[in-house]
Amino acid sequence: ELEFKTLSKRILGEEPAEPVQGELFAVEGTENTVVTPYKTILDVEHQYHLIDSIEGCQNLAQLLVSVPSFCFDTETSDLDVYACNLVGISFSVKSGEAYYVHLPNDREAAKQWLHCFDDIFKNNNQTLIGHNIKFDWKVMRQYGFDIKNKLYDTMIAHYLLHPDSKHGMDEVAQNLLHYQPISITELIGKKGKSQGSMSDLTAEEIKDYACEDADITYQIFEKTAPELKEQGLQELFDDVEIPLISILADMEWEGVNIAVPFLQEYSDTLAQDIAVLEKQIFEIAGETFNLDSPKQLGPILFEKLKITDEIKKTKTGQYSTSEDVLSKYAHSHPIVNLILDYRELRKLKSTYVDAIPALVHANTGRLHTSFMQTVAATGRLSSNNPNIQNIPIRTPRGREIRKAFVPRNEDYTILSADYSQIELRVIASLSEDKNMCEAFNSGKDIHQATAAKVFNVPIEEVTKEMRSKAKAVNFGIIYGQGAFGLAQNLGISRTEAKEIIDSYFKQFSTLKNFQADQIESAKEKGYVETILHRKRHLPDINSRNAIVRGFAERNAINAPIQGSAADIIKLAMIRIFKAFEENHIQSKMILQVHDELVFDVLKSEQAQVQQIVQDCMQNAFKMNVPLIAESGLGDNWLVAH
């Protein structure tokens, strides 16, 4: 019930045959059995049909064409959608019944079978239900099929209803249906070199697994559809998250061109810089040691060099050498900054510079990151393979990586467009703070205007230092930051930080009231909402533990702001994609990174695309203050940004 999976396996074993000592989990009157809280395929009535001929496909298509909605799932040779083979497809139109079509190995023959379902996939009056439809959409695209149905993704539905949970089909089935689906590992083994492939199995071996996937997904649909309406999430689901599926699928499919030779050269440069840093560190330390080993580094710093008397140790008794700890002593000893620089370069080299070329797909010659809608509870998109969102941009060496993202050929250029201070604009609009809204509506520099108010000086007399402090407070309030956090951030005393915050809220009193109202509303309802009514549930908001409660209170302030900013850029993406289609634009949207969108733009469409992007971003949502989007063009992502 509490999802302690590892603990459960440790106590009960993979397939527990004996009751736990003391019969804690045993049922009276039974021997050698352990009760599982979930039903399985062995416990429920079901009709699962195997289709293994083209005639069977034709008959199934006749059945499917008459229903308003159907569940669809693909079975593939592996998870690489740009190279995998379709092993089979499954359908369900009602709970407890499903059909598995086992396709021929020959790709052309498989396509002939699939063409039996042409009318099904082209029918935009029918709803296609799936769990993580984006994967199936790309697999079908690889086989030359474009899905045109209305979509219902049970993974996204569950995400909107339970944003802090896991959303894999097994977890959702357990959570909503108290059902444990057949594990893929039962068919092809555990992950690793020895894991098999679906293409190694017979139709009979796959049938129950594939049919169950479609059947259970249909049952999840029946469970979540009424809940979306009850929770007031239908509009967000229909108008934002669902249209985004095909947009993200198209962006992923398109991919981005990578200048691999540049990254290879940059890797060599970083290796040389790392070697220089190592030499400098060893000279200061007076000995060589494993720089990547906290066990060896700790004694050097805290015993031999004595960089501080305030020694912090980990639970295992080792010296703590984390970045947070070392950053505090950056001015205490010259070796500290060298170690921090060394770590930055090592991470850049291994995580991005060396990893990205290996992720360029052999079949397409492009990098295809995966954008995920169901990871961040705030509503933000996240990405992996690689995580584009985390490519460092705060340091010159980190920004250099963006040079590797280039147009597809010399007829194209890169366009980067991002929102200016969107989260501050959102909080100004939501709080309706007079001073903040006035600054944005009159086009003032918000940090300069804030500094003038906080430090009580005319705007033209605001110094660089004043503006810097005001900027820290502006962004700090988004995250519910207090005097302690601001003091650490600016390197000032807690007393001075408190004075700045007090002065800030004196000038922006409506903002303080808004934050208090958010916390009170969360305590009453148990959740907060974004501008599009995306919910963030906060079960700890009434906790007796002050630390736990404080974290929930900061989320009550931050989630509506960060979530609303995420809602707005999603609306902008939908508008842009639609405008591109209507104007037959050949340029492509290829990346989304927080408040920024990146495009591969045909040079002849440059002016038109820049205008469309700016208009769509700035008019994505009507607020009390204007949305401002800034854009640039260049022969790589760094130059464009």
N, C-alpha and C positions, 0 to 999 in steps of 0.2 A: 504493500500500500504506500509506503514511504519511499519506494524506489531505491532501497539500499541493495542494489543488484550484487555488488561485489561481496558484501557481507553475507547475503543470502547464499551465494555459491560457496563461500568459505565454510559456512555452517552446514548447509544442506548438500553440498557437492553438486556436480553437473546434473546427475540423475539420481537423486536421493532414493535409496531403497529401504533404508531403516528410519524409523521415527527417531527424532532427536531424543537424547536421554532425558528422562523426566516426562516424556510424551507431551511436550509443550505444543507441538504441531500435529500430534496424532489425533485421529478421530476415534471416538469410543467404538469398540466392536470391530476395529480393523487391525490387521497386522501387516507390518512391513510396508506401510504406505505413508506418504506425507501429502497433506492437502496443499494444493497450489491455489492461490486466490483467483486464478484465471481459468476460463473455459478454453478448450482447444478444439481442433477439427474433429477430434474423437468424441466430443461431448455434444455436438450440435448436428441437426439434420441439414443436409445440403445436397444439391444436385449440381455436380460439376461435369461438364460435357467436353469431350475432345473432338476437335474439328481437324481432320487430317487429309482433306481433299478440296479441290477447287469448287466442287459441287456443294460441299458443306459450307464453304465460304459464301457462296451465292445464296444459299438458304438462310444463313445467319444474317446476311445483309438485308434480306427481305423482312426479317423480324425486327432488326434494329431501326429500319427506316420509319417504322410506325410508332416509335416511342418518343416522348418529348425530351428525355434525357437518358444517357447511357454512361456507364463507367468504362474507362479505357486504360490499359496498362501495357507496357512493352517488356519483353524479356530479351536481353542482349548478351552477346558473347563476353563483353566487359563493359566498364563504365566510361570508356573513352568514346564520347558521342561523335567524334570526327573520324573514327576509324572502325567502330564496332560493327558486328553483324547482327541483324535482327534474327533471333531464334524463334520468337513467336509473339503473338499479341493476345490479350484476353479482354473480354467484355462481360459486363453484368448490367441487367436492367431491373433486377429486383433482389431483395435480400434473400440469401440462401441459395441463389442459383447463378451460375456463371459458365462462360464458354472459353476454352483455350484453343487458339488456332496455331498449330505447330507448322511453321513455314519450311519450305524446302531449303536445303543448304545453298543451292545455286541462286545467286542474287537476282538474276533476271526472272527466274521462275517464281521467286518470292514476291517480286514486284507484280507479276501477273495475278497472284492470289490477292495481294493487297488492293489491286485495282477494283476488285469486287466491292470494296468499301468506299470507292470514290465519292458516291453521292452522300454517304454518311459524313465524311470528313469535310465536305464542302457546304453542308447545310447549316447556315448561320441561324436557323430557327431552332435547332437542336442544341442542347447543352451537353458538352463533353465534361464528365467528372473524372478527376484524377488526383493522385497524391504526388505532388512535385511534377506538375504537368510540363514545366520547362524542359525537363530531361526528355520526356516522350516527344515533345514538339521538335527538339533538335534531332532526335533519332529518326523521326519521320521525314524531316527536311533532308537528312542525309540520303534517304531513299527516294527523294524527289517529290514528297507529298507536303503540301501546305495545309495545316489544320485551320479551318475557317469557322468552326463552331463557336458558340458562346461557351465560356469556360467556367468551371467551378472547381477550384483547387482546395481539397480538404486540408492540406498542410497549411495553407494560408488562412483558411477559416479557423482552424484550431489555434494558429498563432494569434489572430486577432482576439479570440476568446480567452486564451491563456498565454499571454506574451512571455511569461517567465518560465514556461515549461519547455520540455523537449518536444519536437514535432515530427520525428521519424514515425513511419507508419506503425511499427511495433509498439512504441510508447503511446501513441494516440489510441490505438486499439485497446491497450491495457487500461488507459485512463478513462476512455469514454464507454467502451463496450465490455470491459473486464474480460478481454479475450487475448490469448497469446497466439499470434500467427506462427506458422511454420518458419523456422529460422533458415536463412539462406545457407548457413554453415552446415545444416543437416544435409543439404544437397551437394555443395561443392567444397565443404571443409572450411576451416578457419583461415582468416587473412594471413598472407605470407606466401613464400615461394611455392609451397606445396598445394596452395589453393587451386581447385579445378575451375572449369568454366561451364556455363549453362550449355554451351554448344557441344559439350561432351556427353550430355544426358539424353535419354530417350524421351519421346513425347509423353509416355505414361509416367515417367519419373518427374517430369515438370508439371504435369496437368494440375494436380491438387494445389501446388504452391502458387502457380500463376492464377488459377481460378479464385483461390482464396484471396489473393491480393485485390482482385477486382471486386469480389463480393464484400470484403471487409471495408474497402474504400467506399462502396455504395452505402453500406450501413453507417459509416462515419458521416457521409453526406446527409443521410436522413436525420442523424442526431444533431449536426451542427447548423443545418439550414434554418430551422425555427429559432435556434439560439441567437443567431446573428441578428434576426429581426427583434427579438426580445431585448437584446443588449444595445440596440440602437446602432449597430455596426454595419447594417446592410449597405448603406450608401458608400461608406469607406471601402467596403469589399468590392461592390459593383463598379464604382466610378474611379477608384484609384488602384487598388492592389491587383485586381484581375486584368485591367488593360495593360498593366505594367509587365505582366508575364511575357507576352509576345514581344514587347519592346526590349526587355532584358535579354530574351532568347536571341533576338535579332542582333543586339550589340555583341553578345558573346560569340555568336556565329561569325560575325564580321571580323572580330579580333582586331589586333593592332600590329603594325609593322615595327619590328625591333632592329635597331642597328647593332647587330651582334659584334662586329669587329670593334666598334667603339667600346663596348663593355669589356671585351677581352683586353684591350689596351688599358682601360681604366683599372681592371683587376691587377695588371702588372704594376701600375703606378701605386695602387694601394698596398700591394705586397712590399714594395720598396719603402714606402712610408712607414709601414708596420715594423719592418726590420730596423729602421732608424730609431723609432720609438723604443723598441726592445733594447737596443744598445744603450740608449740614454738612461733607461730605467735601471738596467743592470749596473751601469757605471755609478749611479747615485746609491744604489743598494749595496754596492761593493761585492756582489756575487750574482751568479746566474741561478735561476729557479724557474719553475713552471708558472708563468704569468696567469694562466687560465685556471690555476688551482687555488681556491680561497684558503685551503689548508696550508699551502706554502706561502701565499701572499700575506696572510694575516700576521704571522710572527714577524715578518720583515717590517711591516708598517707599524705595528703597535708595540713590539718588543725591541727590535733593533733600532729603528728610526724614531720611535716614540712620537708619532705625528699628533697624538692627543693623549690626555689622561682619562678622557671620558670614553672608556672602552665598552663597546656593545658586543655581546656574544650571541650566537644562535642557540637554539634549543639543544644542539648536540655539543655545545661547549666550545665551538670554533669561533674565531673572531669574525664579526660580520663585515664583509667587504662589498656590500651591495652598492649600487650607484647612489641611492639615497644617502647612505652613510658616508661614502667617500666625498660626495658633493659638499657636505658640511665642512670638510677639511681642505677644500680646494685652495684656500689661501694660507693654510697652515704649513704646507711643505710642498716644494716644487714637484716631487714625485707623483703627487695625487693627480694633478691635471694631465700629466703624461700617461698615467694609467687610464684615466677617463677617455683621453684621445685614442689610446690603443684599443680600448673596448669598442669605441664608436666605429673605428676603421675595420676591426675584425667583423663586427656585426654587419656593416655595410657590404663588405666583401662576400661573406658567406651567405647572408640572407637574401641579398638582392643582386649584386653585380655578378656573382658566379651562378646564382640560382636561375635568374631570368632566362639566359640563353638556353639552358637545359629544358625550359618549359615551352620554348617555341616549337609548335607542332610540326612533325616531319611531313605530314600530308599537305598542310596548308601554308607552311612557312611563316605563320603568324602566331602571336601570343593570344590565347583565349582564356582570360580570367573568368571566374564564375561569380556572378552577382547574386547575393542571397537576400531574400525578403524576410526570412523568418528567424533571424539570429538576434539582432539587436532589439531589446524590448522597447526602446524609444521609437522604433519605426524607421530608423536609419538603415540604409542598405549596407551590407558588408560584402567583402570579396575575398576569394582565396585562389591559390595557384596562379599567380602570386596574389598576396594581399596588397592590392593597389592602394587602398586607403592608408596603409601604414608606411608607404615609401617616405623616408624622412625629407622634410623641406625646410626645417629650421636652421640647418647648417649648410654652408656652401658645398661641402663634400656630399651631403645627402641630396641636395638639389640637383647636383651633377647627373644623377641617375636618370632624371627626366629627359636629358639629351638623347637618350637611347630610344625614346618613343617618337617615331618619325612617320611622315606620310607614306602612303603605299607606293607612290612613284612621283616623278617630277611634275606631273600635271596636278598634283594635290598639295595642299598645305594643312598644317594643324591649326585649329581654332580652339582656344580655351576661353570659357566664359564662366565667371563665378559671381555669386551674390556678395555685395558689400555689406558686411556687418549684419547678416540676416538675423542672427539670434538676438542682438540688441534691438533691432527693429521690431521683432516679434514681441519682446518684453515691453517695449514702449507702447505698442498697439494694444496688447492684452491688458496692461495696467492702466492705460489711458493717462499716464503721467504727463501733466501739462508741459513741464520744462523739457522733458525728454522728447516728446512729440514735436514741440516747437523747434528744437535743435535739428531734428531730422527733416521736418517740413520746410525749413528755411535753408536747407542744404549746408548747414554748418558742419565742421569737423566735430563729431560727437565727443571725442575725448578732450578736445580743446574746450568745447562748450561746458563739459562736465567739470573740467579743472577750474574754469572761471567761476563756476557756481561754488564748488567745494572750497576753493582757496580764497574766494571773495575778492577776485581781482578782475579788471577789465579783460576781455578775451584777447586783446592784442598784447597784454602783458604776461600771458601764460608762458612759462618757461618750458623747455624740453623735459626737465625733471618733473614738473607739475603734471604735464600731459601724460608722462609715463605712469605716474602714480594713479591718475584718474582712469587711464586705460586698464590698469590692473584691477581697480575696483569695479569698473564697468563689467569686465568679463568675470570677475569673481562673484558678483551678485547672481549671475546666471546659475552658478553652481552652489549658491547658498553659503559662500565662503565667509568665515568670521575673521576676527582680529588676528587670531593665531596664524591662520592660513595666509592672510595678506602680509603679515610681518615676515613670515618665512619667504614669501614670494618676492618681496621688495628688499629684504635684508635690512629692515628697520625694527625699532622696538615695538613691542605689543601695545604700549601706551600710545605711541604715535599712530599705529595702525588703527586703534580704536577711535582716536580723535578724527582720523580721516573718514572712517565709516560713519561715525555719528554725524559729522558735517554733511556727508553724502546723503544720508537719509533725511536730514533736515531740509535739504534742498529738493530731494525727490521723495517727498513724504507719501505720495500716492503709491509709489513702488513698494515701500515698506508695508503699507496696508494690504496691497495686492498679495505679497508673499504670505502675510499672516492669514489672509482669507483662503489662500490655496491650501495651507496647512490645516486650517479648521475644516474646510470642505473635505479634504482627504480623510480626516479623522471621523467625519460623519458618514461619508459614502464608502470609504475604503479604497478609493481610487481617485486619480486626476485624469483630465482629458486634454487633448490637443484641439486645435481649431476645427479639425475634421472629426472630432469625437473619438479619436483613437484613445483607448483606455490603458492606463498603467496602474495595475493593482498594487497597493502598498499594505500588505498584511501586518507589517511591523509598526505602522504609524501610531498605534496606541500601546506599544510595548512599554513595560515598566523599566526596561533597561535603557538608560539615557543614551548610551552610545548607539545602540540599535535603532532607537527611536529617532535620534539625530540624523542618522543616515537616511531613514525613510522621509524625514522632513526636508532634507536637501533634495531628495528625489521628487518630492511633491512640488518643489519650486522649479527644478531643472527639467523634469520630464515633459511638461506642457510646452516649454520653450524649445528644447532640442527636438521634440517630437513634431511640433508645428513647423519648424524649419525643414524637417524631413518631409512632412506632408507637402509643403510648398514646392520643393524641388521635384517631387514626384509628379505633381500637377503640371509643372513646367515641362517635364520630359514628355508627358502625354500630349500636351499641346504642340510641342515641337515635332514629335513623331507624326502627328496628324497633319500638321502644316507641310511637312516634307512630302507626305503622300499626296496631298491635294495639289501641290505645286510641282509634282513629279521631279523632286530634287534627287540627284544622284549621290550627293554628299551623305556621310553617315555619322550618326552619333556613336562613339565607340567606348567612352569611359565616363563613369560618374564617381567623383571623389568628394564626399561630404557636400559642400556647397558649390561644387565646380562640375561643369560638363565639358567634355573634350570631343572634338569632331575631326573627322578626316574629310577635308573640304576640297571639292573640285574647284580649281582656281577660277574658272569661268562663272562659278556660282557664288564666289566669295562675298560680294556685297549683299546679295539677296539672302544668303544663309545667315550672315552676321545680323542683318535686320530682323529676320524671323526669330532667331535665337534670343536677341535682346527683347523684342516685343513679347514673346511668349513667357520669358522669365519674369519680366517686370509686371506683367498682367496676370500672372498665375493665380493670384489671390488678392482680393481687395482688403487692405488694412487701413488703419488710421494714419499710417506713415507710408511714404513711397518705398517700393522695392527697387533697388538699384542693382543692375547687372553690368559688370565691366568685362570686356573681352579683348583678346589680342590674337594676332596671327604670327606664325613663324614656321621655320623648317624643322622644328622639333618642339616637344611639349614645354621645355624650359623657356625657350625664347617666346613662345606664344603666351605663357603665363606671366 
